[in-house]
Amino acid sequence: MEARLDVARVRGLFPALADGYVHVDGPGGALLPEDVARAVGHALRMPVAERGGVFAASARAEGLVSGARSAVADLVGGVAGGVVLGASMTAVTYSMARAIAKAWRPGDEIVVSRLDHDANIRPWVQLAEERGVAVRWAEVDIETGELPAWQYDDLVNRRTRLVALTAASSAIGTCPEVPEISHRAHAVGAMVYVDASHAAPHMYLDRTALGADFVALSASKWCGPHVGAVVADPQLLAHLHPDKLRSMPDKVPERFEAGAAPYELYAGVSAAVDHLAGLSGETTGSRRDRLRASMGAVARYEGELFSWLDQALRAMRHVQVLGRPERTTPTLAFRVEGMRPRQVAAELNRQGICVWDGDAYARELFDAFGITEDGGAVRLGLMHYNTPDEVGQVIDAVAALRPRPVPR
Ligand SMILES: Cc1ncc(COP(=O)(O)O)c(C=O)c1O
């Protein structure tokens, strides 16, 4: 039988929900369950020193790092030795990009997509400019919000070094056909760098099935602390040579991790993956098995709630939802006739509903929609802790929105 999500039980795991707000701001950063906060607090209270010493407090740091690596590896179907940890997805992508780009030569090409968060665009574009590499753009179909896979037939060729794309847009929800696009990229010998930051809390991820050479993640999007990660094959990482200090280990993945690490936050990363794995209530099997069951239950639960929300908003004459992707996470962006997105967000806030407004860091996408100068859009997304009652409140609040005169 398919596992189901018991949302009442799940909500009990989140002390932050006691603030009484309707949190549909998850795509910008999810709430943290008690277990994650407790794990971080516990690590802060223990003697934890730097790694590499002969004493217990140093060994404890080592344990926290290897625990976080194993957890992240389980989350995406990688191996612990291929998990690079860092301050944020943006930070790890910047440094990984610098290491990858060392092999680029003038005349090479890369492909980025206009669907992506800027963290999976700008590092590549900036390095391409530095190294005389051409940037080719995968475009979004503005009607549907899709990133058509067929365009990659023309975008990639023997000069392509890298294809960077998202597994799911945190702005409008679209899930591109990553395996198909990876297949095209690999056929010409290009590497594939997939941003799974937003996909991770909504679906079961499998790095091999995605065809991703690199999977980038942001733990704060999946109920973890502010930590970023990139997962790759350790053998691939061994071919990359980031800038590093002399005393830093040369082994993989440590060679990518400059400076002292936030060990206490790494305790929270492990706890966050355990939280996701425990969502279905299943207690047997490996953590990866439990993740499969839990993420299936999450996807079914969120999918049902989201289609209600999505259909209700689309039926409102004063609301314009951006795109209409077929495969999507429970995330959408919308505009309200006669109101700036900031006004809408402020009005919803008055009703106790938290949403983001602006460009969701997807500046290329919002430029393509032609709405950046106009305040972007309101972005809302469901998480496994949202309820039908909350979705009803959101629908009623958006339905009641009426333009107000903008104060001068
Ligand atoms: C899809 C996506 N990618 C990347 C990022 C950047 O993550 P971080 O804040 O860890 O750098 C975000 C953050 O909102 C995101 O939504």
The ligand as a MOL file (V3000), in Angstrom:
LIG
                    3D

  0  0  0     0  0            999 V3000
M  V30 BEGIN CTAB
M  V30 COUNTS 16 16 0 0 0
M  V30 BEGIN ATOM
M  V30 1 C 16.1900 26.8190 -6.8910 0
M  V30 2 C 17.1980 27.4980 -5.9930 0
M  V30 3 N 18.4910 27.3510 -6.2590 0
M  V30 4 C 19.4300 27.9270 -5.5010 0
M  V30 5 C 19.1050 28.7130 -4.4320 0
M  V30 6 C 20.2000 29.3500 -3.6400 0
M  V30 7 O 20.3700 28.6900 -2.4300 0
M  V30 8 P 21.2950 29.2830 -1.2970 0
M  V30 9 O 20.4810 30.3260 -0.6030 0
M  V30 10 O 21.6310 28.1200 -0.4260 0
M  V30 11 O 22.4910 29.8560 -1.9500 0
M  V30 12 C 17.7600 28.9060 -4.1170 0
M  V30 13 C 17.3590 29.7690 -2.9910 0
M  V30 14 O 16.2780 30.3010 -2.9380 0
M  V30 15 C 16.7830 28.2720 -4.9200 0
M  V30 16 O 15.4740 28.4260 -4.6780 0
M  V30 END ATOM
M  V30 BEGIN BOND
M  V30 1 1 1 2
M  V30 2 1 2 3
M  V30 3 2 2 15
M  V30 4 2 3 4
M  V30 5 1 4 5
M  V30 6 1 5 6
M  V30 7 2 5 12
M  V30 8 1 6 7
M  V30 9 1 7 8
M  V30 10 2 8 9
M  V30 11 1 8 10
M  V30 12 1 8 11
M  V30 13 1 12 13
M  V30 14 1 12 15
M  V30 15 2 13 14
M  V30 16 1 15 16
M  V30 END BOND
M  V30 END CTAB
M  END
